[in-house]
Structure formats: structure tokens, C-alpha cells
Amino acid sequence: MGYSYALYYAEAHIACILFLLVILHRLTKSIDKQSSQIILANMIVCTIFYFSTEIFWVLVDSNIIAKTRYNVYLSNVITYILIGCCSYLWFLYTENLQNNRKFMTMKMQLILALPAIVMSILIISAYRTNLVFYVDDKGTLHNGMFYLLLIIVPFGYIIASSMRAFYRASRKDLYANRDVYLSIGFFPVAPLILGIAQALLWRIPLLCYGATISILYVYLASLENMISLDPLTQLNNRTQLRKYLLNKLKTREPGLMLFVVIVDIDKLRDINEEHGRIEGDNAILRVSDAVKEACSSQRNRFFCSRYSGDEFIIVAEVEYKAEVNWLVDQIKSNVKRANANAGALYNLTVSTGIAQHFDNEPVTAQTLVARAENELGHEKKKDA
């Protein structure tokens, strides 16, 4: 009976490992590896090691490998540490998708890792302290005084990432990645439900299926995300702009006016030639951040996208045209401040063009964008 249960348990985890190896292979073979893909790949590797440890645990539990105090302790130590690592990597992955640079610095990553590090230290020292768990002479595992930390820390990472993902999914300026954020938000559902079921029926391998299904779901959503976002700025790309604008021309929000605002980086070619392409990319990032910051105050009305190498387009739904004029002024102010804070050796400015769509006007998305570009040309001539 013990051997039969152990064989079934091990087979389930081996099947999940093989499935994750296929996803990992596709991630590592990707030509354009984004940092989010690298973190996702690391999380999958961590999950594979976790599943492998579960196989070791079941072999010990069924006495196929001697159920000694040391072996029970070792299997649980590795399992809980890997769960903490997976949860931490998952949080980093979700923040990286949002292009949250604040969380991507080495210092911030270390701060975020502190709960997992403290948890790991308590787990490793459990052999002497018995604080989180202990194993008696018969090889039976018992919960320690701080056992709840082993649940709070990993679920804390996952719940925090889910809450932030649902918030981002509601933002119109992140329209293109909405499906990705919803998949992140719902990520814990399958592992949580099946994890609870496995806690009640602890010799049935349900959690591995839940975790594998969730990773597959997120991986498929990330593929969609790769073709929906501009890789440098993580803004919506030109394709998503076209889809969004076409939809807005068909279904207007009552009581709101629709505008297309184009933002063009002045003399980007000169910056590239004089300071190099890397600095040119930095200039683009400063402008994209300035656009995001300005639009964030009215995030449910502004859709931001990168239109071309040096151009961004915002689709704005506002009650008054003055709001659009304020937006343009705010973007220019944000660009000036960001460039000064960066200590750039050149002047970074932008020009803008605004086009309004009037009710019942039979105009295409291309025509509306062309009008904004025409207004942009007038402003450039005026400033020349």
C-alpha cells in the first residue's frame, strides 16, 4: 500500500517536472530574453527543485528511503526553503512585468528578500531550536512555536502580488497587459484550492497540478504580453493603440470628449549621434516615464502608447479640453525635471500635437492620428 501510494505521488510530480521543463526550454531558447522571462525561468527552476524534493519526501514517508529523524528533517527543510524562494521570485516577476524599477535595484531586491531569508534561517536552525518545526525520535513532524511564519511569508508575497495585479488590471494606461495582470491576480487560486485539498488529503498529489496549471497560464499570458508591449518602455505598442482607438471610436463614453495627443522627442537623432544609442534609449525612457507619471493622475481616462521611435500617443477621454492642455504641460514639466535629475549633458524637450474627435464625426483612427501629427508639425515650426 505504501509503495503504491509513493509511486503514484512520485509519478505525478515527475509528470509536472517534465511539463515545466518544456516551458523552461522555450523560455531559455527565446531570442529576445526580457528580464521578466529570466525571473520566470528562475522561478520554474525553483519549482522543479521543489517538486523533486516532494518526491524525496514521499520516498522517506513511505519508508522506501529510511524514515530517520535526519531524512524527515532534511526533506522538510529543503521543501519550505524552496517554497519561500518561489514566492519571492514570483513577486519579483510581477513587479518586473510592471517595469517597476524601484523594485529592480539590488538594494531593494535584498530588502524584499529579507522575509524569505529570515524564514530560511529559522528553517535551517530548526534542527536545534525547534522554533518552526521539529521531528521526534520516531520520525514524526510537529509544528513549532513560529510555524505560521512558514505560511505567512510565502502567501504574503503571493497575495501582495495578486492585489497589485488586480489594481493594475483596472488601469486604462496598462490596457495591453490587462490579461497578464488578471492571470497574475488569479495565479494563487488553483494552488490555494488544491493546496487546501492536499492538506486535508495530504497523500494525494494535488498541489503540484495546481502550481503547474498556474505557471502554464501565466506563461501563455506572458507570450501575449510580449506582442502587446513595447519592449523598451513597456508601454502599449502601436497595434494595441490601433485596437483601443478603434474601439473608442465605436463606443464613446457618455459625457466625455475624445482626444488624441501625440508627444514627439525633439532632436532625438542628434542625441543618438552625439551621445550614443544607449543614452538615446535613456532619453526615450525619461520621456515615457514622464508620460506615465502625467497620465497616472487620471489613469482611468488616459491610454498611453509608444507610436514610433521618438513618438508617443495618448488617447484621452476628458470632460474639458483644459484637462488635455494640463496633461501636455505636465508631460513637458516632467521631462524637464527628469532630465535635470539624471544630470544629462543635453537639453531634452518634447513637442506635442492635439486632435479632437467630435461626436458623430465619421473619421477613422488613422485620420485622427494624422490630425494630431499635423498639429505637431505646426508646433515644431513655431518653435524652430
GUTIRO-501797 format. One line per 4 residues: number of its first residue (from 0); their letters; for each residue x negated, y, z negated of C-alpha. Coordinates in pm, whole numbers, plus 50000, padded with zeros to 5 digits. Layout:
! GUTIRO-501797
NUM	a	X:Y:Z ~ ...;
END
This chain:
! GUTIRO-501797
0	mgys	50000:50000:50000 ~ 49720:50241:49902 ~ 49522:50164:50216 ~ 49829:50207:50437;
4	yaly	49912:50549:50289 ~ 49550:50661:50312 ~ 49527:50551:50676 ~ 49842:50744:50770;
8	yaea	49724:51054:50579 ~ 49381:51042:50744 ~ 49527:50986:51092 ~ 49750:51293:51057;
12	hiac	49456:51514:50965 ~ 49234:51369:51238 ~ 49507:51445:51495 ~ 49529:51805:51370;
16	ilfl	49150:51839:51378 ~ 49137:51722:51741 ~ 49414:51967:51833 ~ 49229:52256:51665;
20	lvil	48906:52155:51840 ~ 49081:52204:52175 ~ 49185:52558:52074 ~ 48836:52626:51938;
24	hrlt	48680:52510:52265 ~ 48897:52750:52464 ~ 48811:53037:52231 ~ 48437:52977:52246;
28	ksid	48443:52941:52626 ~ 48618:53277:52672 ~ 48410:53513:52889 ~ 48523:53832:52712;
32	kqss	48496:53747:52344 ~ 48662:54013:52132 ~ 48572:54035:51764 ~ 48923:53918:51672;
36	qiil	48864:53599:51873 ~ 48537:53537:51689 ~ 48709:53571:51350 ~ 48994:53344:51465;
40	anmi	48737:53086:51579 ~ 48565:53102:51239 ~ 48898:53054:51065 ~ 48973:52749:51280;
44	vcti	48630:52603:51194 ~ 48706:52661:50825 ~ 49046:52492:50867 ~ 48884:52193:51037;
48	fyfs	48646:52154:50743 ~ 48944:52183:50508 ~ 49127:51903:50691 ~ 48808:51694:50677;
52	teif	48793:51746:50301 ~ 49156:51632:50275 ~ 49050:51308:50445 ~ 48773:51266:50188;
56	wvlv	49025:51337:49909 ~ 49269:51070:50027 ~ 48990:50813:50054 ~ 48898:50890:49694;
60	dsni	49261:50896:49578 ~ 49325:50554:49735 ~ 49001:50416:49587 ~ 48859:50337:49929;
64	iakt	48580:50562:49804 ~ 48522:50510:49432 ~ 48759:50732:49233 ~ 48498:50863:48995;
68	rynv	48519:51186:48799 ~ 48249:51337:49020 ~ 48419:51244:49351 ~ 48758:51381:49240;
72	ylsn	48589:51699:49123 ~ 48390:51735:49448 ~ 48692:51686:49676 ~ 48895:51949:49489;
76	vity	48609:52199:49468 ~ 48548:52194:49843 ~ 48922:52199:49921 ~ 49004:52505:49711;
80	ilig	48696:52700:49827 ~ 48786:52636:50192 ~ 49147:52744:50133 ~ 49018:53073:49989;
84	ccsy	48779:53122:50283 ~ 49053:53051:50540 ~ 49288:53301:50375 ~ 49019:53569:50363;
88	lwfl	48928:53516:50730 ~ 49296:53531:50819 ~ 49327:53873:50655 ~ 49019:53999:50843;
92	yten	49162:53865:51167 ~ 49491:54051:51129 ~ 49314:54377:51043 ~ 49079:54335:51337;
96	lqnn	49374:54296:51573 ~ 49494:54635:51450 ~ 49143:54770:51522 ~ 49126:54883:51160;
100	rkfm	48761:54992:51150 ~ 48783:55077:50780 ~ 48809:54705:50702 ~ 48545:54604:50956;
104	tmkm	48243:54760:50781 ~ 48011:54522:50598 ~ 48071:54702:50267 ~ 48450:54682:50298;
108	qlil	48439:54316:50402 ~ 48234:54240:50091 ~ 48485:54424:49871 ~ 48773:54235:50031;
112	alpa	48587:53907:49978 ~ 48547:53965:49603 ~ 48867:53779:49501 ~ 48761:53478:49709;
116	ivms	48406:53496:49568 ~ 48528:53511:49207 ~ 48768:53225:49278 ~ 48482:53018:49427;
120	ilii	48259:53081:49125 ~ 48536:52968:48888 ~ 48594:52657:49100 ~ 48227:52560:49113;
124	sayr	48185:52618:48739 ~ 48500:52417:48656 ~ 48286:52108:48601 ~ 48153:52277:48285;
128	tnlv	48415:52540:48193 ~ 48747:52365:48278 ~ 48893:52713:48340 ~ 49079:52642:48666;
132	fyvd	49098:52262:48651 ~ 48925:51962:48503 ~ 48900:51589:48566 ~ 48925:51342:48282;
136	dkgt	48723:51021:48248 ~ 48994:50827:48435 ~ 48958:51050:48740 ~ 49287:51234:48684;
140	lhng	49301:51603:48778 ~ 49450:51852:48527 ~ 49527:52223:48563 ~ 49315:52467:48365;
144	mfyl	49398:52798:48197 ~ 49342:53005:48514 ~ 49473:52752:48765 ~ 49724:53007:48902;
148	llii	49432:53205:49046 ~ 49384:52923:49296 ~ 49732:53003:49427 ~ 49743:53381:49379;
152	vpfg	49419:53460:49566 ~ 49483:53276:49896 ~ 49853:53363:49903 ~ 49761:53722:49815;
156	yiia	49554:53751:50134 ~ 49824:53588:50346 ~ 50119:53782:50203 ~ 49930:54113:50233;
160	ssmr	49853:54043:50599 ~ 50216:53945:50666 ~ 50357:54260:50506 ~ 50118:54481:50701;
164	afyr	50200:54293:51022 ~ 50577:54342:50982 ~ 50512:54713:50922 ~ 50303:54736:51240;
168	asrk	50564:54546:51440 ~ 50808:54830:51363 ~ 50575:55092:51511 ~ 50654:55203:51862;
172	dlya	50296:55312:51934 ~ 50198:54945:51892 ~ 50468:54821:52125 ~ 50240:54591:52326;
176	nrdv	50127:54386:52025 ~ 50469:54353:51864 ~ 50488:53982:51941 ~ 50141:53932:51793;
180	ylsi	50233:54114:51473 ~ 50557:53921:51439 ~ 50363:53596:51480 ~ 50124:53713:51206;
184	gffp	50416:53810:50985 ~ 50580:53472:51024 ~ 50249:53283:51002 ~ 50296:53173:50637;
188	vapl	50646:53033:50693 ~ 50552:52689:50827 ~ 50256:52631:50589 ~ 50461:52758:50294;
192	ilgi	50767:52542:50358 ~ 50567:52232:50442 ~ 50319:52306:50161 ~ 50601:52314:49907;
196	aqal	50737:51991:50054 ~ 50394:51830:50026 ~ 50363:51950:49665 ~ 50679:51752:49591;
200	lwri	50581:51460:49813 ~ 50207:51501:49774 ~ 50102:51189:49960 ~ 50283:51287:50280;
204	pllc	50055:51500:50507 ~ 50291:51789:50586 ~ 50071:52092:50521 ~ 49823:52008:50796;
208	ygat	50105:52009:51053 ~ 50235:52343:50928 ~ 49891:52506:50939 ~ 49818:52368:51288;
212	isil	50153:52484:51428 ~ 50098:52832:51285 ~ 49745:52859:51429 ~ 49872:52747:51770;
216	yvyl	50150:53007:51757 ~ 49906:53285:51670 ~ 49658:53170:51935 ~ 49924:53182:52208;
220	asle	50035:53525:52089 ~ 49673:53645:52094 ~ 49645:53540:52460 ~ 49942:53761:52536;
224	nmis	49780:54037:52331 ~ 49461:54018:52540 ~ 49651:54101:52860 ~ 49862:54374:52695;
228	ldpl	49598:54590:52529 ~ 49309:54799:52649 ~ 49003:54612:52513 ~ 48806:54925:52413;
232	tqln	49070:55140:52241 ~ 49323:54868:52150 ~ 49597:55094:52284 ~ 49871:54970:52515;
236	nrtq	49740:54927:52868 ~ 49878:55056:53197 ~ 50100:54754:53252 ~ 50268:54796:52915;
240	lrky	50315:55167:52982 ~ 50498:55090:53305 ~ 50725:54836:53135 ~ 50801:55069:52845;
244	llnk	50868:55375:53061 ~ 51093:55181:53299 ~ 51293:55057:53001 ~ 51325:55409:52858;
248	lktr	51446:55549:53192 ~ 51723:55288:53190 ~ 51822:55311:52823 ~ 51777:55655:52674;
252	epgl	51810:55727:52304 ~ 52115:55950:52248 ~ 52032:56299:52129 ~ 51663:56275:52223;
256	mlfv	51468:56424:52513 ~ 51213:56213:52702 ~ 50865:56350:52788 ~ 50553:56208:52946;
260	vivd	50231:56360:52812 ~ 49901:56295:52985 ~ 49573:56357:52800 ~ 49254:56381:53006;
264	idkl	48898:56388:52866 ~ 48713:56687:53009 ~ 48381:56615:53182 ~ 48354:56252:53071;
268	rdin	48132:56181:53370 ~ 47883:56444:53251 ~ 47878:56285:52904 ~ 47807:55943:53058;
272	eehg	47527:56080:53278 ~ 47358:56291:53010 ~ 47405:56071:52701 ~ 47467:55721:52839;
276	rieg	47766:55490:52875 ~ 47766:55387:52509 ~ 47811:55747:52400 ~ 48076:55783:52670;
280	dnai	48265:55494:52511 ~ 48228:55664:52171 ~ 48384:55977:52316 ~ 48675:55772:52452;
284	lrvs	48722:55610:52111 ~ 48729:55950:51938 ~ 48998:56072:52174 ~ 49202:55751:52136;
288	davk	49179:55783:51756 ~ 49288:56146:51785 ~ 49589:56038:51990 ~ 49678:55761:51744;
292	eacs	49647:55995:51447 ~ 49868:56262:51604 ~ 50131:56009:51706 ~ 50132:55829:51371;
296	sqrn	50332:56105:51201 ~ 50623:56031:51437 ~ 50537:55671:51518 ~ 50893:55566:51595;
300	rffc	50917:55816:51879 ~ 50576:55806:52046 ~ 50435:55532:52270 ~ 50059:55562:52328;
304	srys	49862:55401:52610 ~ 49534:55423:52795 ~ 49614:55504:53157 ~ 49269:55511:53316;
308	gdef	48904:55556:53223 ~ 48942:55911:53092 ~ 49322:55945:53068 ~ 49582:55856:52807;
312	iiva	49958:55877:52841 ~ 50212:55926:52564 ~ 50583:55866:52614 ~ 50757:56091:52363;
316	evey	51120:56094:52251 ~ 51189:56414:52058 ~ 51476:56639:51956 ~ 51296:56960:52054;
320	kaev	51029:57040:52311 ~ 50837:57222:52038 ~ 50755:56879:51893 ~ 50570:56790:52213;
324	nwlv	50380:57119:52209 ~ 50287:57049:51846 ~ 50169:56700:51946 ~ 49941:56840:52216;
328	dqik	49792:57098:51978 ~ 49741:56830:51713 ~ 49559:56600:51955 ~ 49322:56878:52062;
332	snvk	49257:56971:51700 ~ 49194:56605:51606 ~ 48947:56564:51893 ~ 48753:56874:51790;
336	rana	48735:56763:51425 ~ 48639:56402:51509 ~ 48358:56515:51738 ~ 48222:56756:51476;
340	naga	48233:56483:51208 ~ 48045:56246:51442 ~ 47768:56504:51491 ~ 47787:56468:51869;
344	lynl	47537:56668:52075 ~ 47801:56777:52325 ~ 48135:56952:52327 ~ 48433:56715:52354;
348	tvst	48764:56860:52471 ~ 49079:56738:52643 ~ 49328:56882:52888 ~ 49696:56790:52891;
352	giaq	49996:56782:53120 ~ 50361:56752:53019 ~ 50658:56633:53226 ~ 51019:56617:53106;
356	hfdn	51284:56373:53220 ~ 51627:56532:53244 ~ 51950:56344:53179 ~ 52100:56165:53478;
360	epvt	51796:56255:53689 ~ 51725:55981:53947 ~ 51349:55974:53901 ~ 51103:55685:53896;
364	aqtl	50837:55621:53636 ~ 50567:55694:53895 ~ 50724:56030:53980 ~ 50739:56131:53615;
368	vara	50373:56043:53565 ~ 50284:56230:53885 ~ 50457:56542:53750 ~ 50253:56521:53429;
372	enel	49934:56483:53637 ~ 50033:56788:53840 ~ 50074:56992:53521 ~ 49738:56858:53404;
376	ghek	49579:56987:53725 ~ 49724:57333:53664 ~ 49578:57343:53312 ~ 49234:57235:53435;
380	kkda	49234:57506:53700 ~ 49340:57763:53441 ~ 49054:57662:53207 ~ 48792:57639:53484;
END
